[in-house]
Amino acid sequence: MTRSEVVLDLVCYVVPSIALFASVYIFTNKWDEIQREKLKTQRALGSKQDSASNQPVVNENKKLYFPMQVDAYQRIVLFLERISPNNMVMRLNNPALPARVFQQILLDNIRSEYEHNLAQQIFISQDAWHLAKNSKDETIKIINMAATNLPPTAMCLDLSRAIFEITAQLNNQPTDRAIMYLKGELNKIVNG
């Protein structure tokens, strides 16, 4: 290969590469400049709208907040369903466990579910959160009350039976009232 052929090959590969990189560089800088101008315009319009009338900013915030709020209601209802005494006993039941171990598993499950959903209180009303928290506390009381009357040799099925007997005496599960309240509250928010 001669020197002129090598130079020609270099020119054939290098010049298009340089042209491509130059085009990308120019395009990227231009795009960045346009985006910055858009942002400045939006900020200027936003501050004018905010000072003239708070309505556009408030509506935009509601649009962003509403999906998170609906998600929070769904998660709290799911939390309440998961810690409902009868549902928990059915889901976590293990006949080979001693009653005291099963009691601890139930209480740990409630604590874990509760801690996992703590942040949802930001998006729901204070009354709804208070009812959800009370439901948790009532469920813990039922489990502990059922375990109190059992002999030390009791097994998981004995505790399960005792929990079912206590909840059968109640008109509703401790979580039912909170779930109904949450559904009603979300319905009011959605339908105005």
C-alpha positions in Angstrom: 0.0 0.0 0.0 1.5 3.3 -1.0 1.6 6.4 1.1 -1.1 8.2 -1.0 -3.4 5.2 -0.5 -3.0 5.3 3.2 -3.6 9.1 3.3 -6.7 8.6 1.1 -8.0 5.8 3.4 -7.5 8.0 6.4 -9.3 10.9 4.8 -12.2 8.5 3.8 -12.6 7.4 7.5 -11.5 10.4 9.5 -13.3 13.2 7.6 -16.8 11.6 7.9 -16.1 10.8 11.6 -15.1 14.4 12.3 -18.2 15.6 10.4 -20.4 13.3 12.4 -19.0 14.4 15.7 -19.2 18.0 14.7 -22.9 17.6 13.8 -23.7 15.8 17.0 -21.9 18.5 19.0 -23.7 21.3 17.3 -27.1 19.6 17.5 -26.6 18.8 21.2 -25.6 22.4 22.0 -28.5 23.8 20.1 -31.0 21.4 21.8 -29.6 22.3 25.2 -30.0 26.0 24.4 -33.6 25.5 23.3 -34.4 23.5 26.5 -32.9 26.3 28.6 -35.0 28.9 26.8 -38.1 26.7 27.3 -37.4 26.4 31.0 -36.9 30.2 31.4 -40.2 30.8 29.5 -42.0 28.3 31.7 -40.6 29.8 34.9 -41.5 33.3 33.7 -45.1 32.2 32.8 -45.4 30.2 36.0 -44.4 33.2 38.2 -46.8 35.5 36.3 -49.6 32.9 36.6 -48.7 32.4 40.3 -48.8 36.1 41.1 -51.8 36.9 38.9 -53.9 33.9 39.9 -52.8 30.9 41.9 -55.3 28.7 40.0 -53.0 27.2 37.3 -50.3 26.3 39.8 -52.8 24.7 42.1 -54.4 22.7 39.3 -51.0 21.4 38.2 -50.2 20.4 41.8 -53.5 18.6 42.1 -52.8 16.7 38.9 -49.4 15.5 40.3 -50.8 14.8 43.8 -54.0 13.0 42.9 -52.4 9.7 41.6 -50.2 9.5 44.7 -53.3 10.1 46.8 -55.3 7.3 45.1 -52.3 5.0 45.4 -52.1 5.8 49.2 -55.7 4.9 49.7 -55.3 1.6 47.8 -52.2 0.8 49.8 -53.8 1.5 53.2 -56.9 -0.6 52.2 -54.5 -3.4 51.2 -52.6 -3.0 54.5 -55.9 -3.3 56.4 -56.9 -6.4 54.5 -53.5 -8.0 55.1 -53.7 -7.4 58.9 -57.3 -8.4 59.3 -57.1 -11.1 62.0 -58.9 -13.8 60.0 -57.0 -13.1 56.8 -53.7 -13.1 58.6 -54.4 -16.4 60.3 -55.4 -18.0 57.1 -52.3 -16.6 55.2 -49.7 -17.3 57.8 -51.0 -20.5 59.5 -48.5 -23.2 60.1 -49.9 -26.1 62.2 -46.4 -27.2 63.3 -45.7 -24.0 65.2 -46.3 -23.5 68.9 -48.9 -20.9 69.6 -46.4 -18.4 71.1 -44.2 -18.5 68.0 -47.3 -18.1 65.8 -48.4 -15.1 67.9 -45.0 -13.5 67.4 -45.2 -14.1 63.7 -48.6 -12.4 63.5 -47.4 -9.4 65.6 -44.2 -9.1 63.5 -46.3 -9.3 60.3 -48.5 -6.4 61.6 -45.5 -4.3 62.6 -43.8 -4.9 59.3 -46.9 -4.1 57.2 -47.5 -0.9 59.3 -43.9 0.3 59.0 -44.0 -0.4 55.3 -47.1 1.9 54.9 -46.2 4.7 57.3 -45.5 7.3 54.6 -49.0 6.9 53.2 -50.4 9.0 56.0 -49.1 12.0 54.0 -51.7 11.4 51.3 -54.8 10.4 53.3 -56.8 12.4 55.8 -55.9 12.5 59.5 -59.2 10.8 60.4 -58.5 8.0 57.9 -55.0 7.4 59.2 -56.3 7.5 62.8 -58.8 4.7 61.9 -56.2 2.6 60.2 -53.8 3.0 63.2 -56.7 2.0 65.6 -57.5 -1.0 63.5 -53.9 -2.1 63.8 -54.0 -1.7 67.5 -57.3 -3.5 67.8 -55.9 -6.4 65.8 -52.9 -6.7 68.1 -55.2 -6.7 71.1 -57.3 -9.6 69.6 -54.2 -11.6 69.0 -52.8 -11.0 72.4 -56.1 -11.6 74.1 -56.5 -14.9 72.3 -53.0 -16.0 73.3 -53.4 -15.0 76.9 -55.9 -17.8 77.6 -53.9 -20.6 76.0 -51.8 -23.1 77.9 -48.0 -23.0 77.4 -48.2 -26.2 75.3 -50.8 -24.7 72.8 -50.1 -25.0 69.1 -50.8 -22.7 66.2 -54.2 -24.2 65.6 -55.2 -23.5 69.1 -54.3 -19.8 68.7 -56.0 -19.7 65.3 -59.2 -21.1 66.8 -59.1 -18.6 69.7 -58.7 -15.7 67.3 -61.6 -16.9 65.2 -63.7 -17.2 68.3 -63.0 -13.6 69.3 -63.6 -12.2 65.9 -66.8 -14.2 65.6 -68.2 -12.4 68.6 -67.6 -9.0 66.9 -70.0 -7.5 64.4 -67.1 -6.6 62.1 -63.4 -7.2 61.8 -61.4 -4.4 63.4 -60.3 -3.3 60.0 -63.8 -3.2 58.4 -64.8 0.2 59.7 -61.5 1.8 58.5 -61.8 0.2 55.1 -65.4 1.5 54.7 -64.2 5.0 55.8 -61.3 5.0 53.3 -63.5 3.9 50.4 -66.1 6.6 51.2 -63.4 9.3 51.6 -61.8 8.4 48.3 -65.2 8.3 46.6 -65.8 11.9 47.8 -62.4 13.0 46.5 -63.0 11.4 43.1 -66.6 12.5 42.7 -66.3 15.9 44.3 
